[in-house]
Amino acid sequence: MPKRKVIFANQYYYHVFNRSINKEPIFIRYKECQRALNTLVYYRFLNPRVRLSYFLAKGYETRKEILKSLSQHPQIVKILAFCLMPNHFHLILHQTEENGISKFVSQFQNSYTRYFNTKNERSGHVFQGQFKAVLIEDEKQLLHLTRYLHLNPYSSLVVKNLEDLENYPYSSLSEYLKISQNPDSFVTTELVLSFFSGPKAYKKFVYERADYQKSLEKIKHLLLE
């Protein structure tokens, strides 16, 4: 495996992403997406004492109690934003423990690979090798990346309009817009929203770029990387 160019350091922010092998759809069905989200929720804690399979086998109230217990543990990463797309994922992460991002993303990918392979009676890799990561160097870049990530379902035509984008269940946008009042939220929205007067101002910031980003998506295959 090639040596990673990006060095993960505590208290820094990173855009993390990866795609499926051959762009195979892996986050399509409700159960698949829920499994992925539950895996993100679980592995952000340092050294969970019970297996993920045990956690997922329990009812809602028991899982709440387990998460309450886990919340006493340090988080190895904080999740500032996420988006699951049919064949890839995006995360904006804040590393809070040594090797936190590497451990967290590896656990997520390995766990989801086992689930997906078992469910579909297949073997081998699900994701394209080493996940990609970019250091977020300043607040401006952080804000633009959250906007890019939250617009991704719209610009890629996974949803048809901005009204559907607001209710897209597999990204953190609804939590930023306070549409989803989720007491079990695992997304840290405070830093990004601190740059705006409120959720409405953040919504304006995101949506004013929507059509431009969508137009770029249509021609990105023509652009040199």
N, C-alpha and C positions, 0 to 999 in steps of 0.2 A: 504494500500500500504506500503510495507516495507521501512524503512528509508534508504536513499541512503548513501553509504559509502564514495563516492567521494564528496568532498566539492568544489563547483565551486568558484573560486576567480578571480577577475579582473587581467588582464595582464598575465594570464596563458593559456596554450594550452591544448586541450583535444581531444582525439579520441572518437567520438560519433557514435553509431551504433544501429540499431534495425532491427528486422526481422518481416515478416508478420505472422499472425496466421496460423498455420498448413503449413507454408512455401508456402502459396498460391501465385501464381504470381500476383503481383500488379503493377509492372513497366515493362510492355511488349509493349504496343502499343505506337505509337508516341504521341498521345494526352495525354496519362497518364504521360509519361515522361516529356513532355513539361509543363504540369500542375504542376508537382512536382518541376521542375526547377524554374518556375515562382513564386511558393510559397516560395522557398528558397530565391529568389531575393528580394521579397517584405518584408518578415517578419524580415529581418536582421536590419531594421531600427526601431528606437524607436518611438512608438506611431504613426503609419501611420494615416493620417487624413481621408482617404477614405477607404472603404471596398475593400478587395481583389477582390470580385466579380465585383465591379464597375471598378476596374483597368483592369481586364482581359476582360471585355466587350468592352473596347475601342480599337481603331485601334493602329497600331504600333507607329505612331507619337505622339498620345496623351499619350500613355504609356511612351514614352521617356520623355515627358514633366513632367508627374507625378513623374517618377523616378528622374528627375533632381531636382524637388522640394523636394523630399524625401532625396536626397543626402545632403541637408542642415541640416538634422536631424542627431543626433549621431547614429552610428551603435551600436546595443547591442552586436553583435558578428561580427568578421571578418572570412570569410570562406577561409581557406588556401588550402583546397582540398576537393573534393567530388567524390563519385561514386554511381550511382544508379545501382543496380543489379536486376534481375527479382523478387526476393522475399526479398530483404533487401537493406539498404543504409548505407553508411559510410560517415562521415564528420570529418574533422579536423578543429576545431574552436578555435578562440582566443576570450576570453570573455573581453569585453571592458566596459560593464555597469553591475551594480549589478543585479544578477539573470538573466543575459542576455542569457546564454545557456539554462537554464530551460524554460524560456519564449519562446525563439526562437524555440526550438525543439518541445515543446508542441503545439505551434501555427501551426507549419508545420504538425505535425502528426494529430492534430484535424481537420485542414482544409482539408488535403488530405483524411482523413477518410470520412468526409462529402461528398466530391466529389466522391470518389470511391463507397460509398454506394448508393448514388443517381444514379450514372451512371449504376450501376449493379443491381439496385432494391434489395438491401440487407440491413441488419441492423447489428449492433453490432460492435465489435472491428475489426480493420484491422491490427494493430500492436500488438506485444507481450508485453503488459503491459508497465512497466517503461523502458524507453530507457536506454541502457548501456553506460557507459562513463569511460574513463581511463585518468588519468592525464599524460601528456607527460612531463617527468622529465628533459630531456636535448636535446641538438641539435641533437645528434646522434640518439636518439629514434625518434625524429621528422622526420628526413630524412628517416629512415627505414620504418616508418609508411606511409609516402607518397608513397614510393616505393611499399609497400604491397598493399595499396589501389589502386594505378594505375595499378598494375598487376592483380588485382582481376578478371576482365573480361576474361583475358587470362588463368589464372590458373584454373578458374572454367569452362572453355570451352564455355563461352558465345561468344567469338570470336575465330576463328580457328588459327590465326597466328598473329605475331607481327605487320605486316603491317595493319591489320584490327584494332588492338589495338590502333594504333596511331590515327585512325579516329573514334574511339568509341565515339559517341556524348554525352554520359551521364556520363562522368567523366571529371575531370579537366586536364587530361594528355595533350591534344592537346594544351592547353594554356601554360603549362610548356614547351612544345616543340616548342612553337610559330608557330604551324601549323594553329591554329585558331587565326586570328587577329581580335578579337571581341571588337569593341569599347564599347560595353555594358557589358563587362566582370564584374562579381561580385566576382572573385577569386583573392585573394591577394597572388601573387607568389613571391614577392620580397625577403622575408626572406629566403625561401628554396633555391632559385636560387643564393642567395648571397654566398652560400657555394661552388658554382661551377663556372667554368670559363665561362659558358654559357649554353644555352639549349642543345647543343650537348653533353656536359659533363654530364648533368643530365640524358639525354637519355641513355648514356652508363651505368651510375650508376643503372638505373632502369632495363635495359634489361639484364645486366650481371647476374641478379638473376632470370630471367624469368623461365628457365627450372627447376631450383631447387624448386622454389615456386610451380610450376605446379606439380612436383613429390610429394611434401608434401600434396597437395590437394587430391591426389589420395589415400593417406593412413591416412588422418587425423581422419577417423572414428575408426582407430585402436589405436590412441594415447589417453593416459589418460589426462584429463584436470585438 
